[in-house]
Amino acid sequence: MDRQKNTGLEVILEQLIEHGADDMANIFARAFELAMRIERERFLGAGHYERTAGRRGYANGTKPKRIDTPAGTVTVQVPKSAGHDGEPFYPQSLERGRRSVRAVMLAVAETPDIRLRNH
């Protein structure tokens, strides 16, 4: 699970290095998508394709959502889940029915696992 996070972060950083601030909206969208995937893994109790005894369902694709940011409107892929009882997964960072940059900024700020490790 950690290697997949590192690879995702590296791709985002490479995009930042290559395009700089000119592509900030897309860079932000990719970082936010990574944060939401990490949140879904925590909700499910397992990483992508990981089998665990405490798993609470499974990943079930994504759905697009438009979000307004200071860098412009971006479309992010919101992860979905299925096969679990109780409250369905929805990223806490997104306020249901709202396209808010405030919610997006909170999501990225609250994801402490996004950091590079030596490999």
N, C-alpha and C positions, 0 to 999 in steps of 0.2 A: 504494500500500500504506500509506503513512504517513497519508494523509487518513482511511482507514478506521479505523486505530488511534485517531487523534485523536477521530473521531466516536464510537467505542465508549467511550472514556474519558469524553468529555463527557456521554454518556447516563448513565453510572454516577455521575458527579459531580452531575448534575442530580437523580438519584434521592436521593443523599445530602443535597443541599440541601433538597429537598422533604420528605423523610421523616425526616431526622436519624438518630440512633442507634436509633430504634425499629425500623427496617428493616435493621439492620446485617447480619443473616444473608443476606438477599437481595442487598444491595449487595456483600458479600464474594463471593457466588457469581458474580455478573456479572463482577466484576473477575478472578476466577480463570478464568472461561471465556475472557475476553479474553486473558489470559496464555497459556492453552493453545492458542488459535488462533494467536498469534504464534509459539509453539514449533512448531506444525505447519507454518507457513509457512517457518520456518528449516529444518526437516527436509526439506521438499519442494523448497526452493530457489526458491520462487516464492510470490507472494501470491495471494489469491483472484482467480480469472479472469485472472491474469497469465501470459503466455507467456514462458518463458526457455529458452535452450539447455541450461542445466544442471538443468532441472526433473527431479525424481526420482519422479514419480507425480502423483496428484491427490487433492484433498480428497474425502471420501466420507461426508459427513454427520456426525452425532453420535450418541452413545448416552448415556442417563442413568446417573448414578452418584450414590449417596447418600454424603455425607461428614458426619461428626460434627465440629462446631466448638463453641467455647465459647458462641457465640450460638445454638446449636441445630443440629439436623440439616438440611442443605440438599441439594437435588438439583442437580447441575451437569451440563451437557451436554459430554461429553468428545468432542473432535473425532477423527474416524477418517480414514484415508487408504487408498489402494489403488493398484495399478499400479506397484509398485516391487519390486525384488529385494532379497533380504537381510532384515535385521531389520525387522519391521513397526513403524510409528509407535505409540508409546504415550508420553504425557507423562511426562517424567522426574520431574516433581513429584508424580506419583501412584505410590505403591508398589503394585504389582500385588496385587490381592486384599485390599487393606487400606483401610479408611475412616478415614484418619488426618488430624487437623488439622495435625500436624507437617509432613506432606508438602505440604499445601495452603499453609501459611505459607512454606515454602521456595520454592514455585513463584512466589508473588507477589513475594517478596523478590529472586528471581533474574532478574526480567524488567526489565532496565534501559530498554527502549524505550518503556515506558509513561510518557509525559510530554507535556504540552501544548506545542504550538508555535504561534507567531503565524501566522494565516492571513489 
